[in-house]
């Protein structure tokens, strides 16, 4: 499972990343995107529990990096949890911002439409290279139960 970490103010960009991943073969229920009923937080569900459960089972965190992400305590908590669990982290930089918490990771620049269009295929190629592609079935993989 992939976890898209984003500020709610960057919802449209995160949704576009999700759409692109699905168009490239990823299943909806293998991408945690909080605002999407198919793989995110359902109405009436304890949202904090859903986030922590998804962070436990995800294999990678895709960070939609913006000033709003950098200022969010929840986004920081998602990154900290991913780091502690040794998850793969992929920063997708949509705006210049404080990336000090992401210094150790090479980011993809996607600040303009042309950069964004080139970054997404590059991201998917790297996910596949790390055996995180849409068809990968890693040994001992967990499924998310809601």
Phi and psi in radians as a Rosetta constraint file:
Dihedral C 1 N 2 CA 2 C 2 CIRCULARHARMONIC -1.831 0.35
Dihedral N 2 CA 2 C 2 N 3 CIRCULARHARMONIC 2.494 0.35
Dihedral C 2 N 3 CA 3 C 3 CIRCULARHARMONIC -2.041 0.35
Dihedral N 3 CA 3 C 3 N 4 CIRCULARHARMONIC 2.117 0.35
Dihedral C 3 N 4 CA 4 C 4 CIRCULARHARMONIC -1.660 0.35
Dihedral N 4 CA 4 C 4 N 5 CIRCULARHARMONIC 1.939 0.35
Dihedral C 4 N 5 CA 5 C 5 CIRCULARHARMONIC -1.644 0.35
Dihedral N 5 CA 5 C 5 N 6 CIRCULARHARMONIC 2.125 0.35
Dihedral C 5 N 6 CA 6 C 6 CIRCULARHARMONIC -2.737 0.35
Dihedral N 6 CA 6 C 6 N 7 CIRCULARHARMONIC 2.737 0.35
Dihedral C 6 N 7 CA 7 C 7 CIRCULARHARMONIC -1.330 0.35
Dihedral N 7 CA 7 C 7 N 8 CIRCULARHARMONIC 2.527 0.35
Dihedral C 7 N 8 CA 8 C 8 CIRCULARHARMONIC -1.053 0.35
Dihedral N 8 CA 8 C 8 N 9 CIRCULARHARMONIC -0.427 0.35
Dihedral C 8 N 9 CA 9 C 9 CIRCULARHARMONIC -1.204 0.35
Dihedral N 9 CA 9 C 9 N 10 CIRCULARHARMONIC -0.314 0.35
Dihedral C 9 N 10 CA 10 C 10 CIRCULARHARMONIC -1.817 0.35
Dihedral N 10 CA 10 C 10 N 11 CIRCULARHARMONIC 0.450 0.35
Dihedral C 10 N 11 CA 11 C 11 CIRCULARHARMONIC -0.901 0.35
Dihedral N 11 CA 11 C 11 N 12 CIRCULARHARMONIC -0.793 0.35
Dihedral C 11 N 12 CA 12 C 12 CIRCULARHARMONIC -1.134 0.35
Dihedral N 12 CA 12 C 12 N 13 CIRCULARHARMONIC -0.651 0.35
Dihedral C 12 N 13 CA 13 C 13 CIRCULARHARMONIC -1.224 0.35
Dihedral N 13 CA 13 C 13 N 14 CIRCULARHARMONIC -0.774 0.35
Dihedral C 13 N 14 CA 14 C 14 CIRCULARHARMONIC -1.067 0.35
Dihedral N 14 CA 14 C 14 N 15 CIRCULARHARMONIC -0.691 0.35
Dihedral C 14 N 15 CA 15 C 15 CIRCULARHARMONIC -1.120 0.35
Dihedral N 15 CA 15 C 15 N 16 CIRCULARHARMONIC -0.677 0.35
Dihedral C 15 N 16 CA 16 C 16 CIRCULARHARMONIC -1.148 0.35
Dihedral N 16 CA 16 C 16 N 17 CIRCULARHARMONIC -0.685 0.35
Dihedral C 16 N 17 CA 17 C 17 CIRCULARHARMONIC -1.087 0.35
Dihedral N 17 CA 17 C 17 N 18 CIRCULARHARMONIC -0.801 0.35
Dihedral C 17 N 18 CA 18 C 18 CIRCULARHARMONIC -1.035 0.35
Dihedral N 18 CA 18 C 18 N 19 CIRCULARHARMONIC -0.837 0.35
Dihedral C 18 N 19 CA 19 C 19 CIRCULARHARMONIC -1.003 0.35
Dihedral N 19 CA 19 C 19 N 20 CIRCULARHARMONIC -0.740 0.35
Dihedral C 19 N 20 CA 20 C 20 CIRCULARHARMONIC -1.133 0.35
Dihedral N 20 CA 20 C 20 N 21 CIRCULARHARMONIC -0.710 0.35
Dihedral C 20 N 21 CA 21 C 21 CIRCULARHARMONIC -1.103 0.35
Dihedral N 21 CA 21 C 21 N 22 CIRCULARHARMONIC -0.752 0.35
Dihedral C 21 N 22 CA 22 C 22 CIRCULARHARMONIC -1.123 0.35
Dihedral N 22 CA 22 C 22 N 23 CIRCULARHARMONIC -0.726 0.35
Dihedral C 22 N 23 CA 23 C 23 CIRCULARHARMONIC -1.102 0.35
Dihedral N 23 CA 23 C 23 N 24 CIRCULARHARMONIC -0.413 0.35
Dihedral C 23 N 24 CA 24 C 24 CIRCULARHARMONIC -1.718 0.35
Dihedral N 24 CA 24 C 24 N 25 CIRCULARHARMONIC 0.287 0.35
Dihedral C 24 N 25 CA 25 C 25 CIRCULARHARMONIC 1.863 0.35
Dihedral N 25 CA 25 C 25 N 26 CIRCULARHARMONIC -0.123 0.35
Dihedral C 25 N 26 CA 26 C 26 CIRCULARHARMONIC -1.308 0.35
Dihedral N 26 CA 26 C 26 N 27 CIRCULARHARMONIC 2.502 0.35
Dihedral C 26 N 27 CA 27 C 27 CIRCULARHARMONIC -1.433 0.35
Dihedral N 27 CA 27 C 27 N 28 CIRCULARHARMONIC 2.538 0.35
Dihedral C 27 N 28 CA 28 C 28 CIRCULARHARMONIC -0.953 0.35
Dihedral N 28 CA 28 C 28 N 29 CIRCULARHARMONIC -0.730 0.35
Dihedral C 28 N 29 CA 29 C 29 CIRCULARHARMONIC -1.381 0.35
Dihedral N 29 CA 29 C 29 N 30 CIRCULARHARMONIC 0.069 0.35
Dihedral C 29 N 30 CA 30 C 30 CIRCULARHARMONIC -1.882 0.35
Dihedral N 30 CA 30 C 30 N 31 CIRCULARHARMONIC 0.177 0.35
Dihedral C 30 N 31 CA 31 C 31 CIRCULARHARMONIC -2.211 0.35
Dihedral N 31 CA 31 C 31 N 32 CIRCULARHARMONIC 1.951 0.35
Dihedral C 31 N 32 CA 32 C 32 CIRCULARHARMONIC -1.417 0.35
Dihedral N 32 CA 32 C 32 N 33 CIRCULARHARMONIC 2.039 0.35
Dihedral C 32 N 33 CA 33 C 33 CIRCULARHARMONIC -2.361 0.35
Dihedral N 33 CA 33 C 33 N 34 CIRCULARHARMONIC 1.890 0.35
Dihedral C 33 N 34 CA 34 C 34 CIRCULARHARMONIC -0.858 0.35
Dihedral N 34 CA 34 C 34 N 35 CIRCULARHARMONIC -0.654 0.35
Dihedral C 34 N 35 CA 35 C 35 CIRCULARHARMONIC -1.503 0.35
Dihedral N 35 CA 35 C 35 N 36 CIRCULARHARMONIC 0.053 0.35
Dihedral C 35 N 36 CA 36 C 36 CIRCULARHARMONIC -1.866 0.35
Dihedral N 36 CA 36 C 36 N 37 CIRCULARHARMONIC 2.101 0.35
Dihedral C 36 N 37 CA 37 C 37 CIRCULARHARMONIC -1.026 0.35
Dihedral N 37 CA 37 C 37 N 38 CIRCULARHARMONIC -0.567 0.35
Dihedral C 37 N 38 CA 38 C 38 CIRCULARHARMONIC -1.150 0.35
Dihedral N 38 CA 38 C 38 N 39 CIRCULARHARMONIC -0.589 0.35
Dihedral C 38 N 39 CA 39 C 39 CIRCULARHARMONIC -2.417 0.35
Dihedral N 39 CA 39 C 39 N 40 CIRCULARHARMONIC 0.125 0.35
Dihedral C 39 N 40 CA 40 C 40 CIRCULARHARMONIC -1.965 0.35
Dihedral N 40 CA 40 C 40 N 41 CIRCULARHARMONIC -2.348 0.35
Dihedral C 40 N 41 CA 41 C 41 CIRCULARHARMONIC -1.734 0.35
Dihedral N 41 CA 41 C 41 N 42 CIRCULARHARMONIC 2.106 0.35
Dihedral C 41 N 42 CA 42 C 42 CIRCULARHARMONIC -1.391 0.35
Dihedral N 42 CA 42 C 42 N 43 CIRCULARHARMONIC 2.714 0.35
Dihedral C 42 N 43 CA 43 C 43 CIRCULARHARMONIC -1.024 0.35
Dihedral N 43 CA 43 C 43 N 44 CIRCULARHARMONIC 2.287 0.35
Dihedral C 43 N 44 CA 44 C 44 CIRCULARHARMONIC 1.513 0.35
Dihedral N 44 CA 44 C 44 N 45 CIRCULARHARMONIC -0.192 0.35
Dihedral C 44 N 45 CA 45 C 45 CIRCULARHARMONIC -1.355 0.35
Dihedral N 45 CA 45 C 45 N 46 CIRCULARHARMONIC 2.585 0.35
Dihedral C 45 N 46 CA 46 C 46 CIRCULARHARMONIC -1.248 0.35
Dihedral N 46 CA 46 C 46 N 47 CIRCULARHARMONIC 1.912 0.35
Dihedral C 46 N 47 CA 47 C 47 CIRCULARHARMONIC -1.119 0.35
Dihedral N 47 CA 47 C 47 N 48 CIRCULARHARMONIC -0.631 0.35
Dihedral C 47 N 48 CA 48 C 48 CIRCULARHARMONIC -1.130 0.35
Dihedral N 48 CA 48 C 48 N 49 CIRCULARHARMONIC -0.736 0.35
Dihedral C 48 N 49 CA 49 C 49 CIRCULARHARMONIC -1.083 0.35
Dihedral N 49 CA 49 C 49 N 50 CIRCULARHARMONIC -0.723 0.35
Dihedral C 49 N 50 CA 50 C 50 CIRCULARHARMONIC -1.103 0.35
Dihedral N 50 CA 50 C 50 N 51 CIRCULARHARMONIC -0.712 0.35
Dihedral C 50 N 51 CA 51 C 51 CIRCULARHARMONIC -1.138 0.35
Dihedral N 51 CA 51 C 51 N 52 CIRCULARHARMONIC -0.855 0.35
Dihedral C 51 N 52 CA 52 C 52 CIRCULARHARMONIC -1.117 0.35
Dihedral N 52 CA 52 C 52 N 53 CIRCULARHARMONIC -0.708 0.35
Dihedral C 52 N 53 CA 53 C 53 CIRCULARHARMONIC -1.089 0.35
Dihedral N 53 CA 53 C 53 N 54 CIRCULARHARMONIC -0.761 0.35
Dihedral C 53 N 54 CA 54 C 54 CIRCULARHARMONIC -1.179 0.35
Dihedral N 54 CA 54 C 54 N 55 CIRCULARHARMONIC -0.639 0.35
Dihedral C 54 N 55 CA 55 C 55 CIRCULARHARMONIC -1.133 0.35
Dihedral N 55 CA 55 C 55 N 56 CIRCULARHARMONIC -0.614 0.35
Dihedral C 55 N 56 CA 56 C 56 CIRCULARHARMONIC -1.139 0.35
Dihedral N 56 CA 56 C 56 N 57 CIRCULARHARMONIC -0.712 0.35
Dihedral C 56 N 57 CA 57 C 57 CIRCULARHARMONIC -1.648 0.35
Dihedral N 57 CA 57 C 57 N 58 CIRCULARHARMONIC -0.238 0.35
Dihedral C 57 N 58 CA 58 C 58 CIRCULARHARMONIC -1.202 0.35
Dihedral N 58 CA 58 C 58 N 59 CIRCULARHARMONIC 2.757 0.35
Dihedral C 58 N 59 CA 59 C 59 CIRCULARHARMONIC -1.850 0.35
Dihedral N 59 CA 59 C 59 N 60 CIRCULARHARMONIC -0.303 0.35
Dihedral C 59 N 60 CA 60 C 60 CIRCULARHARMONIC -2.666 0.35
Dihedral N 60 CA 60 C 60 N 61 CIRCULARHARMONIC 2.625 0.35
Dihedral C 60 N 61 CA 61 C 61 CIRCULARHARMONIC -1.993 0.35
Dihedral N 61 CA 61 C 61 N 62 CIRCULARHARMONIC 2.119 0.35
Dihedral C 61 N 62 CA 62 C 62 CIRCULARHARMONIC -1.751 0.35
Dihedral N 62 CA 62 C 62 N 63 CIRCULARHARMONIC 2.035 0.35
Dihedral C 62 N 63 CA 63 C 63 CIRCULARHARMONIC -1.716 0.35
Dihedral N 63 CA 63 C 63 N 64 CIRCULARHARMONIC 2.101 0.35
Dihedral C 63 N 64 CA 64 C 64 CIRCULARHARMONIC -1.537 0.35
Dihedral N 64 CA 64 C 64 N 65 CIRCULARHARMONIC 1.645 0.35
Dihedral C 64 N 65 CA 65 C 65 CIRCULARHARMONIC -1.504 0.35
Dihedral N 65 CA 65 C 65 N 66 CIRCULARHARMONIC 2.097 0.35
Dihedral C 65 N 66 CA 66 C 66 CIRCULARHARMONIC -2.628 0.35
Dihedral N 66 CA 66 C 66 N 67 CIRCULARHARMONIC 2.985 0.35
Dihedral C 66 N 67 CA 67 C 67 CIRCULARHARMONIC -1.022 0.35
Dihedral N 67 CA 67 C 67 N 68 CIRCULARHARMONIC -0.587 0.35
Dihedral C 67 N 68 CA 68 C 68 CIRCULARHARMONIC -1.210 0.35
Dihedral N 68 CA 68 C 68 N 69 CIRCULARHARMONIC -0.676 0.35
Dihedral C 68 N 69 CA 69 C 69 CIRCULARHARMONIC -1.106 0.35
Dihedral N 69 CA 69 C 69 N 70 CIRCULARHARMONIC -0.800 0.35
Dihedral C 69 N 70 CA 70 C 70 CIRCULARHARMONIC -1.092 0.35
Dihedral N 70 CA 70 C 70 N 71 CIRCULARHARMONIC -0.437 0.35
Dihedral C 70 N 71 CA 71 C 71 CIRCULARHARMONIC -1.644 0.35
Dihedral N 71 CA 71 C 71 N 72 CIRCULARHARMONIC -0.117 0.35
Dihedral C 71 N 72 CA 72 C 72 CIRCULARHARMONIC -1.498 0.35
Dihedral N 72 CA 72 C 72 N 73 CIRCULARHARMONIC 2.197 0.35
Dihedral C 72 N 73 CA 73 C 73 CIRCULARHARMONIC -1.175 0.35
Dihedral N 73 CA 73 C 73 N 74 CIRCULARHARMONIC -0.576 0.35
Dihedral C 73 N 74 CA 74 C 74 CIRCULARHARMONIC -1.232 0.35
Dihedral N 74 CA 74 C 74 N 75 CIRCULARHARMONIC -0.682 0.35
Dihedral C 74 N 75 CA 75 C 75 CIRCULARHARMONIC -1.115 0.35
Dihedral N 75 CA 75 C 75 N 76 CIRCULARHARMONIC -0.706 0.35
Dihedral C 75 N 76 CA 76 C 76 CIRCULARHARMONIC -1.065 0.35
Dihedral N 76 CA 76 C 76 N 77 CIRCULARHARMONIC -0.752 0.35
Dihedral C 76 N 77 CA 77 C 77 CIRCULARHARMONIC -1.096 0.35
Dihedral N 77 CA 77 C 77 N 78 CIRCULARHARMONIC -0.682 0.35
Dihedral C 77 N 78 CA 78 C 78 CIRCULARHARMONIC -1.086 0.35
Dihedral N 78 CA 78 C 78 N 79 CIRCULARHARMONIC -0.783 0.35
Dihedral C 78 N 79 CA 79 C 79 CIRCULARHARMONIC -1.124 0.35
Dihedral N 79 CA 79 C 79 N 80 CIRCULARHARMONIC -0.774 0.35
Dihedral C 79 N 80 CA 80 C 80 CIRCULARHARMONIC -1.054 0.35
Dihedral N 80 CA 80 C 80 N 81 CIRCULARHARMONIC -0.760 0.35
Dihedral C 80 N 81 CA 81 C 81 CIRCULARHARMONIC -1.105 0.35
Dihedral N 81 CA 81 C 81 N 82 CIRCULARHARMONIC -0.728 0.35
Dihedral C 81 N 82 CA 82 C 82 CIRCULARHARMONIC -1.125 0.35
Dihedral N 82 CA 82 C 82 N 83 CIRCULARHARMONIC -0.735 0.35
Dihedral C 82 N 83 CA 83 C 83 CIRCULARHARMONIC -1.112 0.35
Dihedral N 83 CA 83 C 83 N 84 CIRCULARHARMONIC -0.786 0.35
Dihedral C 83 N 84 CA 84 C 84 CIRCULARHARMONIC -1.105 0.35
Dihedral N 84 CA 84 C 84 N 85 CIRCULARHARMONIC -0.533 0.35
Dihedral C 84 N 85 CA 85 C 85 CIRCULARHARMONIC -1.638 0.35
Dihedral N 85 CA 85 C 85 N 86 CIRCULARHARMONIC 0.122 0.35
Dihedral C 85 N 86 CA 86 C 86 CIRCULARHARMONIC 1.002 0.35
Dihedral N 86 CA 86 C 86 N 87 CIRCULARHARMONIC 0.727 0.35
Dihedral C 86 N 87 CA 87 C 87 CIRCULARHARMONIC -1.405 0.35
Dihedral N 87 CA 87 C 87 N 88 CIRCULARHARMONIC 2.705 0.35
Dihedral C 87 N 88 CA 88 C 88 CIRCULARHARMONIC -1.238 0.35
Dihedral N 88 CA 88 C 88 N 89 CIRCULARHARMONIC 2.450 0.35
Dihedral C 88 N 89 CA 89 C 89 CIRCULARHARMONIC -2.199 0.35
Dihedral N 89 CA 89 C 89 N 90 CIRCULARHARMONIC 2.262 0.35
Dihedral C 89 N 90 CA 90 C 90 CIRCULARHARMONIC -2.209 0.35
Dihedral N 90 CA 90 C 90 N 91 CIRCULARHARMONIC 1.726 0.35
Dihedral C 90 N 91 CA 91 C 91 CIRCULARHARMONIC -1.345 0.35
Dihedral N 91 CA 91 C 91 N 92 CIRCULARHARMONIC 2.247 0.35
Dihedral C 91 N 92 CA 92 C 92 CIRCULARHARMONIC -1.968 0.35
Dihedral N 92 CA 92 C 92 N 93 CIRCULARHARMONIC 1.805 0.35
Dihedral C 92 N 93 CA 93 C 93 CIRCULARHARMONIC -1.504 0.35
Dihedral N 93 CA 93 C 93 N 94 CIRCULARHARMONIC 1.923 0.35
Dihedral C 93 N 94 CA 94 C 94 CIRCULARHARMONIC -1.702 0.35
Dihedral N 94 CA 94 C 94 N 95 CIRCULARHARMONIC -0.278 0.35
Dihedral C 94 N 95 CA 95 C 95 CIRCULARHARMONIC -2.656 0.35
Dihedral N 95 CA 95 C 95 N 96 CIRCULARHARMONIC 2.629 0.35
Dihedral C 95 N 96 CA 96 C 96 CIRCULARHARMONIC -1.105 0.35
Dihedral N 96 CA 96 C 96 N 97 CIRCULARHARMONIC 2.383 0.35
Dihedral C 96 N 97 CA 97 C 97 CIRCULARHARMONIC -2.863 0.35
Dihedral N 97 CA 97 C 97 N 98 CIRCULARHARMONIC 3.068 0.35
Dihedral C 97 N 98 CA 98 C 98 CIRCULARHARMONIC -1.240 0.35
Dihedral N 98 CA 98 C 98 N 99 CIRCULARHARMONIC 1.962 0.35
Dihedral C 98 N 99 CA 99 C 99 CIRCULARHARMONIC -1.944 0.35
Dihedral N 99 CA 99 C 99 N 100 CIRCULARHARMONIC 0.426 0.35
Dihedral C 99 N 100 CA 100 C 100 CIRCULARHARMONIC -1.042 0.35
Dihedral N 100 CA 100 C 100 N 101 CIRCULARHARMONIC -0.556 0.35
Dihedral C 100 N 101 CA 101 C 101 CIRCULARHARMONIC -1.311 0.35
Dihedral N 101 CA 101 C 101 N 102 CIRCULARHARMONIC -0.190 0.35
Dihedral C 101 N 102 CA 102 C 102 CIRCULARHARMONIC -1.991 0.35
Dihedral N 102 CA 102 C 102 N 103 CIRCULARHARMONIC 0.195 0.35
Dihedral C 102 N 103 CA 103 C 103 CIRCULARHARMONIC -0.899 0.35
Dihedral N 103 CA 103 C 103 N 104 CIRCULARHARMONIC -0.600 0.35
Dihedral C 103 N 104 CA 104 C 104 CIRCULARHARMONIC -1.359 0.35
Dihedral N 104 CA 104 C 104 N 105 CIRCULARHARMONIC -0.128 0.35
Dihedral C 104 N 105 CA 105 C 105 CIRCULARHARMONIC -1.946 0.35
Dihedral N 105 CA 105 C 105 N 106 CIRCULARHARMONIC 2.346 0.35
Dihedral C 105 N 106 CA 106 C 106 CIRCULARHARMONIC -1.260 0.35
Dihedral N 106 CA 106 C 106 N 107 CIRCULARHARMONIC 2.257 0.35
Dihedral C 106 N 107 CA 107 C 107 CIRCULARHARMONIC -1.773 0.35
Dihedral N 107 CA 107 C 107 N 108 CIRCULARHARMONIC 2.827 0.35
Dihedral C 107 N 108 CA 108 C 108 CIRCULARHARMONIC -1.783 0.35
Dihedral N 108 CA 108 C 108 N 109 CIRCULARHARMONIC 2.236 0.35
Dihedral C 108 N 109 CA 109 C 109 CIRCULARHARMONIC -1.452 0.35
Dihedral N 109 CA 109 C 109 N 110 CIRCULARHARMONIC 2.214 0.35
Dihedral C 109 N 110 CA 110 C 110 CIRCULARHARMONIC -2.479 0.35
Dihedral N 110 CA 110 C 110 N 111 CIRCULARHARMONIC 0.805 0.35
Dihedral C 110 N 111 CA 111 C 111 CIRCULARHARMONIC -1.430 0.35
Dihedral N 111 CA 111 C 111 N 112 CIRCULARHARMONIC -0.340 0.35
Dihedral C 111 N 112 CA 112 C 112 CIRCULARHARMONIC -2.249 0.35
Dihedral N 112 CA 112 C 112 N 113 CIRCULARHARMONIC 2.780 0.35
Dihedral C 112 N 113 CA 113 C 113 CIRCULARHARMONIC -0.910 0.35
Dihedral N 113 CA 113 C 113 N 114 CIRCULARHARMONIC -0.718 0.35
Dihedral C 113 N 114 CA 114 C 114 CIRCULARHARMONIC -1.147 0.35
Dihedral N 114 CA 114 C 114 N 115 CIRCULARHARMONIC -0.719 0.35
Dihedral C 114 N 115 CA 115 C 115 CIRCULARHARMONIC -1.133 0.35
Dihedral N 115 CA 115 C 115 N 116 CIRCULARHARMONIC -0.733 0.35
Dihedral C 115 N 116 CA 116 C 116 CIRCULARHARMONIC -1.063 0.35
Dihedral N 116 CA 116 C 116 N 117 CIRCULARHARMONIC -0.792 0.35
Dihedral C 116 N 117 CA 117 C 117 CIRCULARHARMONIC -1.076 0.35
Dihedral N 117 CA 117 C 117 N 118 CIRCULARHARMONIC -0.555 0.35
Dihedral C 117 N 118 CA 118 C 118 CIRCULARHARMONIC -1.489 0.35
Dihedral N 118 CA 118 C 118 N 119 CIRCULARHARMONIC -0.525 0.35
Dihedral C 118 N 119 CA 119 C 119 CIRCULARHARMONIC -1.209 0.35
Dihedral N 119 CA 119 C 119 N 120 CIRCULARHARMONIC -0.684 0.35
Dihedral C 119 N 120 CA 120 C 120 CIRCULARHARMONIC -1.132 0.35
Dihedral N 120 CA 120 C 120 N 121 CIRCULARHARMONIC -0.799 0.35
Dihedral C 120 N 121 CA 121 C 121 CIRCULARHARMONIC -1.091 0.35
Dihedral N 121 CA 121 C 121 N 122 CIRCULARHARMONIC -0.633 0.35
Dihedral C 121 N 122 CA 122 C 122 CIRCULARHARMONIC -1.104 0.35
Dihedral N 122 CA 122 C 122 N 123 CIRCULARHARMONIC -0.741 0.35
Dihedral C 122 N 123 CA 123 C 123 CIRCULARHARMONIC -1.044 0.35
Dihedral N 123 CA 123 C 123 N 124 CIRCULARHARMONIC -0.849 0.35
Dihedral C 123 N 124 CA 124 C 124 CIRCULARHARMONIC -1.094 0.35
Dihedral N 124 CA 124 C 124 N 125 CIRCULARHARMONIC -0.715 0.35
Dihedral C 124 N 125 CA 125 C 125 CIRCULARHARMONIC -1.040 0.35
Dihedral N 125 CA 125 C 125 N 126 CIRCULARHARMONIC -0.727 0.35
Dihedral C 125 N 126 CA 126 C 126 CIRCULARHARMONIC -1.221 0.35
Dihedral N 126 CA 126 C 126 N 127 CIRCULARHARMONIC -0.667 0.35
Dihedral C 126 N 127 CA 127 C 127 CIRCULARHARMONIC -1.037 0.35
Dihedral N 127 CA 127 C 127 N 128 CIRCULARHARMONIC -0.786 0.35
Dihedral C 127 N 128 CA 128 C 128 CIRCULARHARMONIC -1.122 0.35
Dihedral N 128 CA 128 C 128 N 129 CIRCULARHARMONIC -0.734 0.35
Dihedral C 128 N 129 CA 129 C 129 CIRCULARHARMONIC -1.033 0.35
Dihedral N 129 CA 129 C 129 N 130 CIRCULARHARMONIC -0.587 0.35
Dihedral C 129 N 130 CA 130 C 130 CIRCULARHARMONIC -1.611 0.35
Dihedral N 130 CA 130 C 130 N 131 CIRCULARHARMONIC 0.287 0.35
Dihedral C 130 N 131 CA 131 C 131 CIRCULARHARMONIC 1.062 0.35
Dihedral N 131 CA 131 C 131 N 132 CIRCULARHARMONIC 0.695 0.35
Dihedral C 131 N 132 CA 132 C 132 CIRCULARHARMONIC -2.074 0.35
Dihedral N 132 CA 132 C 132 N 133 CIRCULARHARMONIC 0.411 0.35
Dihedral C 132 N 133 CA 133 C 133 CIRCULARHARMONIC -1.270 0.35
Dihedral N 133 CA 133 C 133 N 134 CIRCULARHARMONIC 3.029 0.35
Dihedral C 133 N 134 CA 134 C 134 CIRCULARHARMONIC -1.150 0.35
Dihedral N 134 CA 134 C 134 N 135 CIRCULARHARMONIC -0.385 0.35
Dihedral C 134 N 135 CA 135 C 135 CIRCULARHARMONIC -1.767 0.35
Dihedral N 135 CA 135 C 135 N 136 CIRCULARHARMONIC 0.002 0.35
Dihedral C 135 N 136 CA 136 C 136 CIRCULARHARMONIC -1.262 0.35
Dihedral N 136 CA 136 C 136 N 137 CIRCULARHARMONIC 2.363 0.35
Dihedral C 136 N 137 CA 137 C 137 CIRCULARHARMONIC -2.212 0.35
Dihedral N 137 CA 137 C 137 N 138 CIRCULARHARMONIC 1.414 0.35
Dihedral C 137 N 138 CA 138 C 138 CIRCULARHARMONIC -1.135 0.35
Dihedral N 138 CA 138 C 138 N 139 CIRCULARHARMONIC 2.588 0.35
Dihedral C 138 N 139 CA 139 C 139 CIRCULARHARMONIC -1.072 0.35
Dihedral N 139 CA 139 C 139 N 140 CIRCULARHARMONIC 2.392 0.35
Dihedral C 139 N 140 CA 140 C 140 CIRCULARHARMONIC 1.286 0.35
Dihedral N 140 CA 140 C 140 N 141 CIRCULARHARMONIC 0.280 0.35
Dihedral C 140 N 141 CA 141 C 141 CIRCULARHARMONIC -1.119 0.35
Dihedral N 141 CA 141 C 141 N 142 CIRCULARHARMONIC 2.494 0.35
Dihedral C 141 N 142 CA 142 C 142 CIRCULARHARMONIC -1.744 0.35
Dihedral N 142 CA 142 C 142 N 143 CIRCULARHARMONIC 2.613 0.35
Dihedral C 142 N 143 CA 143 C 143 CIRCULARHARMONIC -1.873 0.35
Dihedral N 143 CA 143 C 143 N 144 CIRCULARHARMONIC 2.615 0.35
Dihedral C 143 N 144 CA 144 C 144 CIRCULARHARMONIC -1.489 0.35
Dihedral N 144 CA 144 C 144 N 145 CIRCULARHARMONIC 2.185 0.35
Dihedral C 144 N 145 CA 145 C 145 CIRCULARHARMONIC -1.951 0.35
Dihedral N 145 CA 145 C 145 N 146 CIRCULARHARMONIC 2.274 0.35
